[in-house]
Amino acid sequence: QVQLVESGGGLVQPGGSLRLSCAASGFTFSRYTMRWYRQAPGKERELVASIISTGGSTNYADSVKGRFTISRDNAKNMVYLQMNSLKPEDTAVYYCNRLPSPGPWGQGTQVTVSS
């Protein structure tokens, strides 16, 4: 079965950096677009970044463009989100999922940006 496990979150000061990881299993990872989402308290889940199956194309929400970088390692079934110049408004639980046919959501990883 599809399983997605996010890790790497934490507490960071504004302007800091974090690298999130997502370990995928239960499907042929290299055939799917992968996406990072986030959900802040009291808000709906939003798409942050996506990367196609080959890693050759990426897309970002305007709010993170130029600060976040999505990447993947198909040999390891991993997708990453490098987050730089973090802002308090980036505080959220971050999730990964696949496209098409999203799997069950993992537990996510909490990112808190605060001084």
C-alpha positions as CSV (number, residue, x, y, z in Angstrom):
1,Q,0.0,0.0,0.0
2,V,1.0,3.6,-0.6
3,Q,3.0,5.0,2.3
4,L,4.4,8.5,2.7
5,V,6.6,9.5,5.6
6,E,7.7,13.0,6.0
7,S,10.6,14.2,8.3
8,G,13.0,17.0,8.8
9,G,10.8,19.7,10.3
10,G,11.6,21.7,13.4
11,L,11.8,25.1,14.9
12,V,13.9,27.7,13.1
13,Q,14.4,31.4,13.3
14,P,13.2,33.7,10.5
15,G,15.8,33.7,7.7
16,G,16.9,30.1,8.5
17,S,16.8,27.0,6.5
18,L,15.4,23.5,6.7
19,R,15.4,20.4,4.5
20,L,12.4,18.2,4.5
21,S,12.4,14.6,3.3
22,C,9.6,12.3,2.2
23,A,10.1,8.6,2.0
24,A,7.7,6.9,-0.4
25,S,6.9,3.2,-0.6
26,G,4.2,0.9,-2.0
27,F,4.2,2.1,-5.5
28,T,6.5,2.7,-8.5
29,F,7.9,6.0,-7.3
30,S,9.7,6.9,-10.6
31,R,6.4,7.0,-12.5
32,Y,4.7,9.7,-10.4
33,T,4.8,13.4,-10.1
34,M,5.5,14.3,-6.4
35,R,4.2,17.3,-4.5
36,W,4.8,19.1,-1.3
37,Y,1.8,20.6,0.5
38,R,1.4,22.5,3.7
39,Q,-1.4,23.3,6.1
40,A,-1.3,26.1,8.6
41,P,-3.5,26.3,11.6
42,G,-7.1,27.2,10.6
43,K,-6.3,27.2,6.9
44,E,-6.8,24.7,4.1
45,R,-4.0,22.6,2.8
46,E,-2.2,24.3,0.0
47,L,0.2,23.1,-2.8
48,V,3.7,24.3,-2.3
49,A,5.8,22.6,-4.9
50,S,5.7,19.8,-7.4
51,I,8.3,17.8,-9.5
52,I,7.6,15.6,-12.4
53,S,8.6,11.9,-12.5
54,T,11.9,12.5,-14.1
55,G,12.8,15.5,-12.0
56,G,13.1,17.6,-15.2
57,S,10.5,20.1,-14.3
58,T,9.4,21.8,-11.1
59,N,6.7,24.2,-10.1
60,Y,6.2,26.4,-7.0
61,A,3.6,28.5,-5.3
62,D,4.3,32.2,-5.7
63,S,4.7,32.5,-2.0
64,V,7.8,30.2,-2.0
65,K,9.3,30.8,-5.4
66,G,13.0,31.6,-5.2
67,R,13.2,30.4,-1.6
68,F,12.2,26.7,-1.8
69,T,13.6,24.0,-4.0
70,I,12.0,20.6,-4.6
71,S,14.1,17.6,-5.7
72,R,13.9,13.9,-5.9
73,D,16.0,10.7,-5.9
74,N,14.3,8.0,-7.8
75,A,16.9,5.4,-6.8
76,K,16.0,6.0,-3.1
77,N,12.2,6.7,-3.5
78,M,12.7,10.1,-1.8
79,V,11.5,13.6,-2.4
80,Y,13.0,16.6,-0.7
81,L,12.1,20.2,0.0
82,Q,15.0,22.6,0.7
83,M,13.6,25.7,2.4
84,N,15.7,28.8,2.7
85,S,15.0,32.3,3.9
86,L,12.1,31.0,6.0
87,K,9.4,33.4,7.1
88,P,6.9,33.1,10.0
89,E,4.2,32.6,7.4
90,D,5.8,29.4,6.3
91,T,4.8,27.9,9.7
92,A,2.7,24.8,8.9
93,V,2.6,21.1,8.8
94,Y,4.2,19.9,5.6
95,Y,3.0,16.8,3.6
96,C,4.1,15.1,0.5
97,N,1.9,13.1,-1.9
98,R,1.9,11.8,-5.4
99,L,0.0,12.7,-8.6
100,P,-2.2,11.2,-10.0
101,S,-4.2,9.1,-7.5
102,P,-2.9,10.7,-4.3
103,G,-2.3,8.2,-1.5
104,P,-3.3,8.4,2.1
105,W,-1.8,11.4,3.8
106,G,1.1,10.8,6.1
107,Q,1.5,12.4,9.5
108,G,3.4,15.4,8.1
109,T,6.3,17.2,9.6
110,Q,5.8,20.4,11.6
111,V,7.8,23.5,10.6
112,T,7.7,26.4,12.9
113,V,9.4,29.7,12.0
114,S,9.7,31.9,15.0
115,S,12.2,34.1,16.9
